């Protein structure tokens, strides 16, 4: 199942996690209160692979911006209620750790970007939070910026196979990040030129959803860097990157 689908407000409502292997490929969270049409898109595409769970965090719908996780665990802010925490624990597999974090930077989805092996975190994240990220998610943690932005979760998105970063990320910074993450990266945009990558796309190793305004050029880059289509797609990254940067200049 390799695909890219366009959905309104996807990065805000959907967290940056899809459980990816056969044991934990069980659940996918999404905000309560959106239109049934919004939910039906995800249910239609994912129901055969991942059940869709309606959830809130601290009573809010934008669960994607306040949670972070991978196949091993999910991190939620201290404002998560006991009822919400219980709902998540009852809905997710026993092998997935759910950890509530006391962190001043409570929009965890904005300050943490991760896959199953590495996490990039905001430079001002508490040291205790950094240790929890490493322990719960089982990843190496690096304090980094993306195009001089500390909100790493907002300005990049990467999986175990590739990643998209802020369009103004320099070649040197991209090489450094790619070396840390051990996956190829490309600079690009979503939603017709938006540099808020995390707010416009959610992806795993076999599928991606992006914002409704995302252009065909942007989708081509997303399909290529996340390896969501067949052989020969890798060449398009270099071609498309130039046109995106020119457009933003």
Helices and strands as residue ranges (DSSP letters): E 3-7, H 10-13, E 27-31, H 36-46, E 51-55, H 63-66, E 67-69, E 73-77, H 82-91, E 97-101, H 108-111, E 112-114, E 118-121, H 127-137, E 140-143, H 152-155, E 156-158, E 162-165, H 171-181, E 184-187, G 197-199, E 201-203, E 207-211, H 216-225, H 235-248
